[in-house]
Amino acid sequence: MGLMDEPLATEPYKGVRDFYPADWAKLQWIFTRLRETLALWGYEEYNASPLERAELYEAKTSEEIVNEQTYTFVDRGERRVTLRPEMTPTLARMVAAKRRELALPLRWFSLPNVFRYERPQRGRLREHYQLNVDLVGLPEGEADLETVQLAHALMQAFGADDASFVIKINSRPLLNAACRAAGLEDDKIQDYLRFLDRNEKISREEFLTATGTLSSQDPLSIIDTPDDHRDVATEKAKVLEHVARLKTAGVTNAVFAPHVTRGFDYYTGMVFEVFDTDPSNARSLFGGGRFDGLVALFGGEPVPAIGFGMGDVTLMDFLEAHGLVPDHVASTTQLYLGTPAPEDIPAAEAFAATLRKEGLRVFVNLTERALGDQIKDALKRSIHLFAAYGKDEVASGSLRVKVLATSTESTVTTAELIRLVRAER
C-alpha cells in the first residue's frame, strides 16, 4: 500500500492544540490584558528561540522534567538539543551573555510556548504558552514583595477577587533550615523537597512513608514549633513578615504555607504559589520564587533575581471556573463593508482602501450574497459594524451604518464614519 493511499489524519499531535481564529482571539485577549498590566509596572517584553542546548536544563532544572518530560534530540551536528520546557534558564543565559551591557535591575517578561512530555490531563498539556515575569538585579526584600503584588495585580486584571484565589508564601531557606534541624544532609534535603513538592499528587500515607525513610522527624513539624531551632525560627519570622507586609499592601489573600516548595532546583529564597479556591478547580495555578544563583552558572558573580511563570491552560481554567471569560471576543475587524450587487465590489474596494489609509480595519464582501445574508455573515464573524456600499452611496457621498449588537442605524458621511469606527475601539 502506498503512503498516499489513505488520507492523513486531521488530529494534531497528542497533547497540543490547534488555534482556530476564535480560539486564538480568546488567547490574545488574555495576552493583551497581561501585557497591559505588566506595562503599568514597567516591564519590557523579550523572547528567544524554543531550541536550547540540553545541558542548560541539566544543570538546575528538576530531575523529573529533565529525565522524563523534555523533548531532547541530537541534531545533524551531533549536538544535544532540547525544546525548552521552561523559560527561566533561557533568561539567565541571556542576562549572563550581556550582563555588562544591561542596566540592572531588569524588569522583563515573555510569553513563549514551552514543551513537556507529560500525560495530557486537565490543566496540563505537552505544549502551552507561559507568561514569565522576572525582576533581575535586586536582592531579597522589597523586590520579593513587589513580585507577589504584581502576581496579585495580574489576577485582578481579569476581574478576580481575593476570595477566588489564595497566594501561598514559603521560603527555601526555611525549608532547608528545617531539614537540617531534622538531621538531613544535602542530598537527603533534595530528596525530601522533591517528595514535598509532590505532596498534593500522592496520599498523606505515601508521603509519610517516603519521607520517613529520610528522617525520624518531619521538618514540617519543626517549622510548626521552631522554638528550639534558632535558624528555623529566624527564617520563619522573615516569611511571616512578608505575609504581613503583603496584607498591609492590599494583598489580603496571602498566607504562610510551609509545604510550598516549587519543583525547580534553582530556587534560593522566597517561593510562592497561587491556588484556585473553587472546589471544581482546586489546584495550583502558577508560582515562582527567588533564584539568585542561576546566572552565575554561566560564569561571573551571582546576580539576584526573582520571578514567576503563569501557564495559559491553568489560567483559562481558572477564568472559566469563575465566569471571567467573555462568551466571545470581538473580531479585530472593525467594519464589514457589504455590497448590494456584484458590480458594486470595485467601488467598495476603492472605498475600503480610503478607510484603511485612515487606520480602519475593513472587511469587504466579495460574494454574490444578498445584503441580509451579508449581515448574518458579519454577525458570525463577530464584526461590530456593518455598512452597505453601492452606486447610491457613491452618488450621495454618505452611507447607513448599523451597529449589529443593538440594530441601531445612522446615516453618516465618510468623515463621520471614520470618527464612529474609531470611537468603537
N, C-alpha and C positions, 0 to 999 in steps of 0.2 A: 504494500500500500504506500503510495507516495505521500510526502509530507503535507501536500496541499489537498489531499482527498477529503479531509474533514475540516470544517471551519474552525478557526482559532477561537479560544474561549474569550468571552467578553468580561469575565470577572477579573478584578485587579488581583495582584499578588496578596496572599493571605496576610491580614493584619494591617493593611494600608487602605487609604481612601482615595476615591475619585471625587473631585470637587466640581460639580456642575455649577453654572453661573449663580444660581440661587444659594447653593451651599457656600460657594466662595464669597459671595456678598455678605453672608452672615458672619463668616470668619473675618472678613475685612472690617466689618462693623466692630468686632471685638478688638482687632488690631488698632483701629482708629482711636478707640477710647483709651487703650493702653498708651499709645504714642502721645495723645493729647495730655494725659495726666503726667507722664514722665517728662514732657517738655516743660510743664509747670514747675518741676523740681530741678530743672537744669541739666537733664540727662541728654546725651548725644547717642545717636544710633550708629552701630558698626556691624560688620558682617565678615564672613570668611568662608572658604571652601568647606564642604562637608567631608572632604578627604583629608586625613591626618596620618602621620606616621604612627604605627601601632604602639611603639614604646611610650608615646605621650600619655597613654592611659594606663599602661602597666606600672608606671611609677607611683601614682597616688589614687587612682580611681578604685572603687571597691572590687574585691576579688570576684564577687558574683557577677558583676557586669562584665569584667574583662574575660573571665573564663567561660561564662555561659550565655552572655547576651550580645556580644559585639559581632558586627559583620566585618570580619577581617579576612583579607586575601593577599596573595602575593602577586604583584604586578609584573609586567613584562621585563622590568629591570631588576627583578628579584628583590624588590623592596616590599616589606610587610606594611600593608595599608589598612586603615580602619575607617569605616563610615562613622562619623562622630556620634557617640551615644549621649554626649552632654557637651556643653559649651565652655565650662569654666577652664579646663586645661588649655583650650584654644586662646581664651582671653589672656591667661597667664603667659603663654608663649608670645603673643602679640605685644604685651606690655614689656616683657623681657627683651624683645628684639629692638625696641626703640625707647627704652627707659630713660636714656639721656636726653632724648628729644621731647618727651611728653611732659606736659605741665601738670604735675600732681597737685591736688588729688583729681583723679578721673571719675567722672560720673558717666558711665557708659551703659547702653542696653542693646540687645539684639533680639531678633525674632526668627531664629533659624529653625529648620527642621532637623530632628535628631532621630537616630535609628537604634533600636534594641531588639534583639531576637527574643521576644517574650511570648508567652501563651496569650493570645488575644482574649480580652475579657472587658467587662465594664470598667472604663477609666484607663485601660492600658491597651495600646496598640503597638505595632512594630515600627511605626513611623508617626511622628507627630510634630507639631510646631510648639516651640517653647520660648516664652519670654525669659530672657536672662538680664538681670539688673545687678550691676556691680559698682561699688564705691571703693576705689583703689587709692591708697596713699595716706590714709588716716588710721591711727591706732584705735584700739577698743575704747569705747566710751560714747561720746556724742554720735559718732558715725553709726554705731550699733543701734542706738535709739532711733536715729533718723531713718535707717533702713527698714525697721519694723513699722514705723509710722508711714512710710511710703507704701509698704505692702498693704497696710490698712486702708490707705487712700485709694489704692487701685481697686480694692473690693468695693469701696463706697462709690467709685466712679460708675459702677454698674447698677447702683441702686441698692446694694446690700446693706442691711442694718447690722448693728453689732450683735443682735440676738441670733443672726443666721450663721455666724461663724465664730470660731474661737482661735486665738493665736497662742500657741503653747510655747513657752520660752524655757530653755535649759542652757547648759554650759558643758562643753567638752572638758575643760579643766576641772569642773566639779565632778564629772563622772570619773575622770582619771584619778583624782584625789580619793574618791570613794573606793575605787577598785584597789588602789594601793593600800588604803586602810584595811581592806578586806584580805590583804596578803597576796594580791595578784601581781605577777611580773608583767613586763611589757607585752610579750606575745600573748599571754593569757588575757590581758586587758583588751587587746584587739578582738580576741575570740568572744569575750563577754559582750563587748559593744555590738558585735555583729548579731549575736543572739538577741540582744536588747532591741536592735533595730527591727528585728523580725517578730517582736512580741505580739503584734496585732495579727500576724499571719498564722501563728501557732497557738495551741491551747496553753493555759496557765500551767498545766501539769507538764507539758512538753518543755516549756521554758524553764521551770524549776528543775526538771531532771537534767536538762542540758547544762545549765549554769551551775548546778550543784556539784558537778564533777570538777569545776574550776576552783571553787572556794567553799568553805564551810559556812561563810557568812555572806548574805546578799548585800552587795554595795548599795542597793536602793534603801535597805533598812538603815544603813549608816547615814545616808542623806536625810532620812526622816528624823533621826535623833543624832546629830553630829557633835554633841557636847564634848565627847572625849577625843575628838579629832579636829585640831585647830585648822588644818588646811581645808578640810571639808566644810567646816563652819564658815571660814572666810570666803570661799568660793560661792557657797550657798547665799551668803549675805549679798554678794555682788549681783546675783541673779534676781533676788527679791527686790533689790534697789532698782534694777532695770524695770521690773514689772510695775513697781510703784510709780516710777517717773513716767512710764508709758501711760498709765491710767491718768496721771495728772495732765498729760498732754492730750487727753481725749481718746486714747485707745482703751476703751473701757472693757474690752473683751480679751485683754492679755492676761495670761495666767502662768504660774510656775508649774512645769510638768517634768519631773526628774527622769521619766522614762524616755523622753525625746532625745534621740542621739544623731539621727541622719546617717545614711549609709556610706557616705564617701569618707575615705581615709584622710583626706586633706584638711578636714576641719580642725581648727586650733582654739577656738574661743566660743562665744555665744552661738547657739543653734536655735532654730525655731521652725515650727510647722503650723500651717493654717488648716484647720479642720472644719468641715461642714457639720452643723448641728442638726440638720434634717435627718431623721431616722432612715429615710429612704436612700440617703446618700452619705451615710456616716463614715467618712473616710478622710484621709489626708488629701488636701487639695494641692498644696505646694509648700515649699520651705527653703531654708538656706542657712547661712551662718558665716562665721569668720574663717578665712583661710590665709593666714599670714605667711605660710612657708612655701606656697606653691610657686610663686615667681622665682624664688631662689633656686629651684631645681634646674634652672637654665643658666646658673652662674650669678655671681654678684651677691650683694646684700639682700636680705629679705625685704619685701615690700608689703606692708599691711594691707589687707583687703577684706571686704565683706560683701556678700551678695545673696541673691536667691533666684530660683528658677520656677516658672509657672507654666505648666503644660496646657495646651488649648483644649484637650479632651476633658480633663478633670474640671477645668473652668467652665466649659459648656455644660457639663453635667450639673454643676452647682447652679448655674444661672437658670437652667431648665427646671431644676427641683424647686427653685424659689420663684418661678414665674417672672424672671427678669429678662427673658429673650423676647423680642418683638415677634409677632406672628409672621411677619415677612419684612424684609429690608427693602426699602425703596430702591428702584433702579438708579444707577448713576446717570442714566439718560434723563434729561430734563423735559424734553418736548417731543411728542410724537406728531410729525407733520403728515397729515393724511392727504390723499389725492382723490378728488371727486371722479376723475376718469383717467385712464392710462395716458392720454395725451397731455395731462397736466404734470406728469412726472418731471420733465425737463425744467419747467418753471419752478416746481417745488424744490428741485435740487439746487437751482441757482439761488433761490431764497434762503435755503438752508446754509449755503456757503456764506451768505452775508451774515447770518446769525452766528455761525461758527467763528467768523473773524472777530466777533464780539465776545467769544469765550463760552457761548452756549453749546450744550451737548444735545444734538438733534438727531432723531431717527426719522428717515423718510420712507414712506410706504412705496414699494416698487412692484406691488401686486395689482391684480385687477379686482380685488375685493371691494364690496360695497362699503360706504363710509361706516355703517353700523358695525360691520364685521371688523373694520379697522379699529374702531373704538374698543371692541372686545379684545382685539389683539394687544392694544395699548394697556388695557387692564391686566391681561395675562402677563405682560412684561413688567408690570408694576411701574409704569411710566405715569407721572402725576398729571401732566398737562397734555391736552390734545387740541390741535387746530387743523382745519382743512385748508388747503391752498390750491386754488384753481384759477380759471380765467376771470371769475368775478372778483377774486381777491387781488389779482394783478391789476384789474381795471380800477378798483376802488382805493387801493393802497392801504386797506385795512382788512382785518380778519377776526373771526369769532374764536375765542379761546375757551375751552371747557376744562374746569378743574374736576377730574374724574372722581375724586373722593367724595365730593359734595354735589356734583352735577350742576354747579353754578357756571353760567356763561357770561362773557362780556365781549364787546366789540372794541378792538384796540388797533392803534397804528403800530408800525414796526418798532418805533422808539418805545412806545408803551409796552409792547410785547417783551422787549429786551429787559425793561425795568421789572416787569411782572415775573419773568423767569428768574432773574437774579434774586428777587425778593423771596422766591420759593425755596432758595437754597437753605 
